[in-house]
Amino acid sequence: MPYTFDLVGVSPILSFFYQQQELTEQPAPGVEYLGNRKCTLDTFIESVQTVSSQRGWNVDQAVDTVIQFWMNNADSIQYWKTRLEDAGQENLLVARVADLKFLRNTFESLLGH
């Protein structure tokens, strides 16, 4: 199963926590949002490994997706790293990891296809 990974923004810690609580009540089976205080490959690999094993995803494939993102998106990574530093200590960098088929179906349903 192919996966996708993307950095999506910076969020205050409490806002991210509350959002995660809402998602727990209405879980989306193919997507997970990760929040980290650091913008490093290692922190996101650790997060993806934890999430993937909990969801029954292929851990190696999900981790490879994160590594490929990191290798191919240096400008985006630098941008979000700077935004995180500018935001201060009470914020997290938020990333999304998802089953590509699930995410595609979600976007298509939003567009009415």
Contacts in CASP RR format, 6 or more apart in sequence:
PFRMAT RR
TARGET T0000
AUTHOR 0000-0000-0000
METHOD contacts of the structure
MODEL  1
MPYTFDLVGVSPILSFFYQQQELTEQPAPGVEYLGNRKCTLDTFIESVQT
VSSQRGWNVDQAVDTVIQFWMNNADSIQYWKTRLEDAGQENLLVARVADL
KFLRNTFESLLGH
1 57 0 8 1.000
1 58 0 8 1.000
1 61 0 8 1.000
1 99 0 8 1.000
1 100 0 8 1.000
1 101 0 8 1.000
2 61 0 8 1.000
2 65 0 8 1.000
2 99 0 8 1.000
2 100 0 8 1.000
2 101 0 8 1.000
3 57 0 8 1.000
3 61 0 8 1.000
3 62 0 8 1.000
3 65 0 8 1.000
3 97 0 8 1.000
3 98 0 8 1.000
3 99 0 8 1.000
3 100 0 8 1.000
4 65 0 8 1.000
4 96 0 8 1.000
4 97 0 8 1.000
4 98 0 8 1.000
4 100 0 8 1.000
4 103 0 8 1.000
5 44 0 8 1.000
5 48 0 8 1.000
5 62 0 8 1.000
5 65 0 8 1.000
5 66 0 8 1.000
5 69 0 8 1.000
5 95 0 8 1.000
5 96 0 8 1.000
5 97 0 8 1.000
6 69 0 8 1.000
6 95 0 8 1.000
6 96 0 8 1.000
7 39 0 8 1.000
7 73 0 8 1.000
7 76 0 8 1.000
7 77 0 8 1.000
7 80 0 8 1.000
7 93 0 8 1.000
7 94 0 8 1.000
7 95 0 8 1.000
8 33 0 8 1.000
8 94 0 8 1.000
8 95 0 8 1.000
8 96 0 8 1.000
9 80 0 8 1.000
9 83 0 8 1.000
9 93 0 8 1.000
9 94 0 8 1.000
10 80 0 8 1.000
10 83 0 8 1.000
10 84 0 8 1.000
10 87 0 8 1.000
10 91 0 8 1.000
10 92 0 8 1.000
10 93 0 8 1.000
10 94 0 8 1.000
11 19 0 8 1.000
11 35 0 8 1.000
11 91 0 8 1.000
11 92 0 8 1.000
11 94 0 8 1.000
12 90 0 8 1.000
12 91 0 8 1.000
12 92 0 8 1.000
13 90 0 8 1.000
13 91 0 8 1.000
13 92 0 8 1.000
16 33 0 8 1.000
16 35 0 8 1.000
16 92 0 8 1.000
16 94 0 8 1.000
19 33 0 8 1.000
20 33 0 8 1.000
23 33 0 8 1.000
28 102 0 8 1.000
28 106 0 8 1.000
29 55 0 8 1.000
29 99 0 8 1.000
29 102 0 8 1.000
30 55 0 8 1.000
30 98 0 8 1.000
30 99 0 8 1.000
30 102 0 8 1.000
30 103 0 8 1.000
31 96 0 8 1.000
31 97 0 8 1.000
31 98 0 8 1.000
31 99 0 8 1.000
31 102 0 8 1.000
31 103 0 8 1.000
31 106 0 8 1.000
32 51 0 8 1.000
32 55 0 8 1.000
32 96 0 8 1.000
32 97 0 8 1.000
32 98 0 8 1.000
33 94 0 8 1.000
33 95 0 8 1.000
33 96 0 8 1.000
34 44 0 8 1.000
34 47 0 8 1.000
34 48 0 8 1.000
34 51 0 8 1.000
34 94 0 8 1.000
34 95 0 8 1.000
34 96 0 8 1.000
34 97 0 8 1.000
35 47 0 8 1.000
35 92 0 8 1.000
35 93 0 8 1.000
35 94 0 8 1.000
35 95 0 8 1.000
36 43 0 8 1.000
36 44 0 8 1.000
36 47 0 8 1.000
36 92 0 8 1.000
36 93 0 8 1.000
36 95 0 8 1.000
37 43 0 8 1.000
37 89 0 8 1.000
37 92 0 8 1.000
37 93 0 8 1.000
38 93 0 8 1.000
39 77 0 8 1.000
39 80 0 8 1.000
39 81 0 8 1.000
39 84 0 8 1.000
39 93 0 8 1.000
41 66 0 8 1.000
41 67 0 8 1.000
41 70 0 8 1.000
44 66 0 8 1.000
44 70 0 8 1.000
44 95 0 8 1.000
45 63 0 8 1.000
45 66 0 8 1.000
45 67 0 8 1.000
47 95 0 8 1.000
48 59 0 8 1.000
48 62 0 8 1.000
48 63 0 8 1.000
48 65 0 8 1.000
48 66 0 8 1.000
48 97 0 8 1.000
49 59 0 8 1.000
49 62 0 8 1.000
49 63 0 8 1.000
51 57 0 8 1.000
51 62 0 8 1.000
51 97 0 8 1.000
52 58 0 8 1.000
52 59 0 8 1.000
52 62 0 8 1.000
52 63 0 8 1.000
52 97 0 8 1.000
53 59 0 8 1.000
57 99 0 8 1.000
62 97 0 8 1.000
65 97 0 8 1.000
66 97 0 8 1.000
70 77 0 8 1.000
80 93 0 8 1.000
81 93 0 8 1.000
83 93 0 8 1.000
84 91 0 8 1.000
84 92 0 8 1.000
84 93 0 8 1.000
END
